[in-house]
Amino acid sequence: MKHIVVLNPKGGCGKTTIATHLAVYASTLGLRVAIADHDKQASSHDWLKCRPRRCADIGVIAAYDGEAIAGDYDVIVHDMPASSMSEHMGIASACNKIVIPIMPSPIDIKAAMRLWVKLSNSGWLDDPNIEIGIVANRIKANTRYVKTLEAFIEKIGLPIITTLRDTQNYIRSLDAGLTLFDLPPNRVAADLVQWQPLMEWTGFFDIEDDELLELFGEATGAEPTELVSFEDMQAEQLADEAAAADH
């Protein structure tokens, strides 16, 4: 079983966004996947409750409520809380990969520096069994703090796995229990390509940009597929739930 931990004690840096996208992607490949939600705010758990039935199935483990991290899964993605890292050292130290999302702001960079010190003191940076990588999240090109973030990451010596742009696509999809991988790929192609390095790093796959789009139904030169709106998917989910309640 592969364990991937999305970790950063700083809140609001995009941990749930990355955890849900990792889980959905792995599920689309036919892997049995669960999200272990360690945050008492239960953001991942709430996202799964909103997820339309037509979408790839994801298991959920309410780790914040003491539920055992177990099950017949190929991959467990751990969505960690915004809290002291020392509270979750045991979980993170037993994982295969640690993904650290960082946003380009003064507060986020200072928090990342404190996290790096803790990782260094724990010996994880020198542990050959743990791979740690950074996702530069919600990036607006050519802004001042993007350059500051890049300089900081270069200084600490951890690899930048990928850079995700700042777009409302993530907010709208998460609100509907979706990810970009659930949407027509020709509508979010630029964002899907940004995820390729992270998926390669996790070991889920190793393919080229055009193959990535083809995997999600976007053949080269194909006609654009019809966009299924968030509102339609939510309406369908409500109808399904009402039908299930009647039975």
WOJO-V334117 format. One record per pair of residues at least 6 apart in sequence whose C-alpha atoms are under 7 Angstrom apart, sorted by the first residue. I is the first residue (numbers start at 1). J is the second residue. Records with the same first field share a line. If there is no record, write none. Layout:
BEGIN
I->J  J
END
This chain:
BEGIN
1->73  74  75
2->74  75  76  96
3->75  76  77  95  96  97
4->76  77  78  95  96  97  98
5->77  78  79  92  95  97  98  99
6->15  19  78  79  80  98  99  100
7->15  80  98  99  100
8->82  100  101
9->81  82  83  84  85
10->82  108  111
11->82
13->101  102  103
14->101
15->79  101
16->43  44  79
19->77  79
21->179
23->33  34  35  77
24->56  181
25->181
26->33  204
27->33  56  57  58
28->56
31->74
32->73  74  75
33->58  59  73  74  75  76
34->58  59  60  61  73  75  76  77
35->59  60  61  76  77  78  79
36->60  61  62  63  76  77  78  79
37->44  45  61  62  63  64  78  79  80
38->62  63  64  79  80  81
39->64  80  81
40->64
45->60
47->174  177
48->177
50->176  177
51->176  177  178
52->177  233  234  237
53->237
55->182
61->67  69
63->69
96->129  130  131
97->130  131  132
98->131  132  133
99->132  133  134  135
100->133  134  135
101->134  135  136  137
102->108  135  136  137
103->136  137  138
104->139  145  146  149
105->145
109->149
119->125
124->130
133->158  159  160  161
134->158  159  160  161
135->160  161  162  163
136->160  162  163  164
137->163  164  165
138->164  165  166
139->146  164  165  166
140->165  166
161->197  198
162->194  197  198
163->194
164->194
173->179  180
176->230  234
180->188
184->225  227
185->213  216  217  218
186->218  224
193->209
199->205
200->206
213->219
END
